[in-house]
Amino acid sequence: MTFILASASPRRQELLRQIGCEFRTVVSSFMEDNSLDLPPKELAVFQARAKACDVARRLGTGNIVIGADTIVVQEGRVYGKPSDLADARRMLSELAGVEHAVITGLAVAVGEKVWTDFAVTMVRFRDLTSDEIDRYLATGESLDKAGAYAIQGRGALLVERIDGCYANVVGLPLTTLDKLIRLSMGVGLL
């Protein structure tokens, strides 16, 4: 079974490779908009669905398209990817010393049918000094990640603890994806 990943994320691609999935990447033209007036879980699912459906429409029938969207939420505020280093600094400063939710919406589109779900992982950052934030920003990891950090890289040094799926924080909750594949195809990823 070969999948289409509607994402350019190298982290999502690496997670699929790690579990032995055959896939190719077709990037969605859907533009994320974290300012939409939706509750965070619905926002992540809406955007994942839009990405999967965009690619499914372009490719036609006979494809299994995976869409994903990851956001970070702290006290009702949604953090997507930072627009620049100043935005990344603001995000990291606001997340320092507090717990936040990492929410990934998932969608699997097969023809006209779409299955959706989401995963939530709670992450707590340790207290961070301004110098530590500057040093982390200098690594270059923060600009293309929700919440401005990469838990699979040096961003792991920012994290005090997580509760939930580690792969979700990286960007693709594999057990949730497996559930959607089983629902849509009748067989899981194992």
C-alpha positions as CSV (number, residue, x, y, z in Angstrom):
1,M,0.0,0.0,0.0
2,T,1.5,3.3,-1.1
3,F,0.3,6.6,0.5
4,I,0.4,10.2,-0.6
5,L,1.6,12.6,2.1
6,A,0.1,16.0,1.6
7,S,3.0,17.7,3.4
8,A,6.5,18.9,2.7
9,S,7.5,18.3,6.4
10,P,10.8,16.4,6.6
11,R,9.8,15.3,10.1
12,R,6.5,13.7,8.9
13,Q,8.4,12.0,6.1
14,E,11.0,10.7,8.5
15,L,8.3,9.3,10.9
16,L,6.6,7.4,8.0
17,R,10.0,6.0,6.9
18,Q,10.8,4.9,10.4
19,I,7.7,2.7,10.4
20,G,8.3,1.3,6.9
21,C,5.6,3.1,5.1
22,E,5.8,3.5,1.3
23,F,4.7,7.0,0.3
24,R,5.3,9.9,-2.0
25,T,4.9,13.5,-1.2
26,V,2.5,15.9,-3.0
27,V,2.4,19.2,-1.2
28,S,-1.0,20.7,-0.7
29,S,-1.7,24.3,-2.0
30,F,-4.0,24.9,0.9
31,M,-2.8,27.9,2.9
32,E,-3.0,27.4,6.7
33,D,-4.8,30.1,8.6
34,N,-4.6,29.8,12.4
35,S,-6.8,32.9,12.9
36,L,-9.9,31.0,11.8
37,D,-12.7,31.3,14.5
38,L,-12.7,27.6,15.4
39,P,-11.8,25.7,18.6
40,P,-8.1,24.5,18.4
41,K,-8.9,20.8,17.9
42,E,-11.4,21.6,15.1
43,L,-9.0,24.1,13.5
44,A,-6.2,21.4,13.3
45,V,-8.7,18.8,11.9
46,F,-10.2,21.4,9.4
47,Q,-6.7,22.3,8.1
48,A,-5.6,18.7,7.8
49,R,-8.8,17.8,6.0
50,A,-8.4,20.7,3.6
51,K,-4.8,19.7,2.8
52,A,-5.8,16.0,2.2
53,C,-8.8,16.9,0.1
54,D,-6.8,19.5,-2.0
55,V,-4.3,16.8,-3.0
56,A,-6.9,14.1,-3.4
57,R,-8.9,16.3,-5.8
58,R,-5.7,17.1,-7.9
59,L,-4.6,13.4,-8.1
60,G,-8.0,11.9,-8.7
61,T,-9.3,8.5,-7.5
62,G,-7.2,5.5,-6.4
63,N,-5.0,7.4,-3.9
64,I,-4.8,7.3,-0.2
65,V,-3.9,10.8,0.9
66,I,-2.7,11.8,4.4
67,G,-3.1,15.3,5.6
68,A,-1.8,16.7,8.9
69,D,-1.8,20.0,10.7
70,T,0.0,20.6,14.0
71,I,-0.6,23.6,16.3
72,V,0.5,24.5,19.8
73,V,-2.1,26.0,22.2
74,Q,-1.4,27.7,25.5
75,E,-4.2,29.3,27.5
76,G,-6.4,29.5,24.4
77,R,-3.8,31.1,22.2
78,V,-2.8,29.2,19.0
79,Y,0.8,29.1,17.9
80,G,1.6,28.0,14.4
81,K,4.9,28.3,12.7
82,P,6.7,31.6,13.5
83,S,6.8,34.2,10.8
84,D,10.4,35.3,11.7
85,L,13.0,35.1,14.5
86,A,11.2,37.8,16.5
87,D,8.0,35.9,16.4
88,A,9.8,32.7,17.4
89,R,11.4,34.5,20.3
90,R,8.0,35.7,21.4
91,M,6.6,32.2,21.2
92,L,9.4,30.6,23.2
93,S,9.3,33.3,25.8
94,E,5.5,32.8,26.3
95,L,5.9,29.0,26.5
96,A,8.8,29.1,28.9
97,G,8.0,27.5,32.3
98,V,4.4,26.6,31.3
99,E,2.4,23.7,30.0
100,H,1.0,23.8,26.5
101,A,-1.0,21.4,24.2
102,V,0.4,20.1,20.9
103,I,-2.6,19.2,18.7
104,T,-2.3,17.5,15.4
105,G,-5.3,17.1,13.2
106,L,-5.2,14.2,10.8
107,A,-7.2,13.3,7.7
108,V,-7.1,10.3,5.4
109,A,-8.8,10.9,2.0
110,V,-9.7,8.0,-0.3
111,G,-11.6,9.2,-3.3
112,E,-14.6,11.2,-2.0
113,K,-14.4,9.8,1.5
114,V,-12.4,11.4,4.3
115,W,-11.7,10.1,7.8
116,T,-10.5,12.6,10.4
117,D,-9.2,12.5,14.0
118,F,-6.7,14.4,16.2
119,A,-4.1,13.8,18.9
120,V,-3.3,16.0,21.9
121,T,0.0,15.8,23.8
122,M,0.7,18.0,26.8
123,V,4.2,19.5,26.9
124,R,5.8,21.5,29.7
125,F,8.8,23.7,29.0
126,R,11.3,24.3,31.8
127,D,12.1,27.9,32.7
128,L,14.2,29.5,30.0
129,T,16.5,32.5,30.2
130,S,16.7,35.1,27.5
131,D,20.2,33.8,26.7
132,E,19.0,30.2,26.4
133,I,16.3,31.3,24.0
134,D,18.8,33.3,21.9
135,R,21.1,30.2,21.8
136,Y,18.2,28.0,20.7
137,L,17.2,30.5,18.0
138,A,20.7,30.4,16.7
139,T,20.4,26.7,16.0
140,G,18.0,27.5,13.1
141,E,15.5,24.9,14.3
142,S,12.6,27.1,15.2
143,L,11.3,28.8,12.0
144,D,9.4,26.0,10.3
145,K,7.8,24.3,13.4
146,A,4.6,25.0,15.3
147,G,5.4,26.7,18.6
148,A,9.0,27.5,17.3
149,Y,10.7,24.3,18.6
150,A,11.8,20.9,17.4
151,I,11.4,18.3,20.2
152,Q,13.4,15.8,18.1
153,G,16.3,18.2,17.9
154,R,18.0,20.6,20.3
155,G,14.5,21.7,21.3
156,A,14.4,18.6,23.5
157,L,16.5,20.6,25.9
158,L,13.6,23.1,26.4
159,V,11.2,20.4,27.5
160,E,10.7,19.4,31.2
161,R,8.1,16.7,30.5
162,I,5.5,15.4,28.0
163,D,2.3,13.6,28.6
164,G,1.1,11.8,25.5
165,C,2.4,10.8,22.1
166,Y,5.9,11.9,21.3
167,A,5.4,11.4,17.6
168,N,2.5,13.9,17.8
169,V,4.9,16.6,19.0
170,V,7.2,15.8,16.1
171,G,4.2,16.3,13.8
172,L,2.5,13.0,13.0
173,P,0.8,10.9,15.7
174,L,1.4,7.4,14.3
175,T,-1.1,5.5,16.5
176,T,-3.8,7.9,15.4
177,L,-2.8,7.6,11.8
178,D,-2.8,3.8,12.1
179,K,-6.4,4.0,13.5
180,L,-7.5,6.2,10.5
181,I,-5.8,3.8,8.0
182,R,-7.6,0.8,9.6
183,L,-10.9,2.7,9.4
184,S,-10.4,3.7,5.8
185,M,-8.6,0.6,4.4
186,G,-9.6,-2.2,6.7
187,V,-5.9,-2.9,7.5
188,G,-3.4,-1.1,9.7
189,L,0.1,0.0,9.2
190,L,1.7,-3.0,10.8
